[in-house]
């Protein structure tokens, strides 16, 4: 896996955020600039309303200008 890309991935049962090669455990929900809501349990809510769940080792390459979801 190329960790030079910004991505979120399921690793060891936790969502990991990789930004500029630095790995962080994802503790809060976030939304990508293109509207994908990413949850710490691996659930992705796409802008069209469909959901997907990342399984162990799966990753989503994103522009990690992420925003925390509020309320």
N, C-alpha and C positions, 0 to 999 in steps of 0.2 A: 504494500500500500504506500502511495506517495504522500507522506505527511507534510510535504511542502505546500499542498493545497489546503484551503480552509474547508473543513467538513465537520459533520456530526456523525457519530457512529455508535453502534451498540457494541460494547466490549465488556466482558465479564459481568453481564447483566445490568450494566449502567450505561447511560448515555454519556458519551465523551465528546467534548467540543475541542476541536483542534484548530488553533489559530496561530499562524506563523510558526508551526512546528511545536507549539506549546499545547500540552494536553490538560484539559480541565474537566472535572466532573460537572455535568449539567444538573443544577439543582432547581432551576426555575424554568417555567415555560418561556419560549421565545418565538419571535416571528421573523422570518427572513424578509428582505426587501421585496421579493416577488410574492409575498403573502402566504407562504407555507408556515403554519403554526407547528412548532416542534415542542414535544412534551418530554419530560425526563423519563417516562416509562417506554419511550421509543415510538409513541404514536405520532403520526404526521397527519395534520388536517390540511388538505389542499384547498386552494382558493375556490375550486368548483364544488366543495362540500364533501368530497370523497376522503376516506381515511386509508391509511396504510400504516403498518407497524414494521419497524426495522427489527430484524432478528440478529442473533449473534454474528458479528463480523460484517454486517451490511453497513454501508455508509452513504451519506448524501453530501455531495459537494455543494457548498453554498458560498455566497458572498456574505461573509460573517459580519456584516453590519447588522447585527441582531438587536432587536428591541425586546425588553421584557413586556410581557402582556400584563395589563392592569385589570383589576376588578373582575 
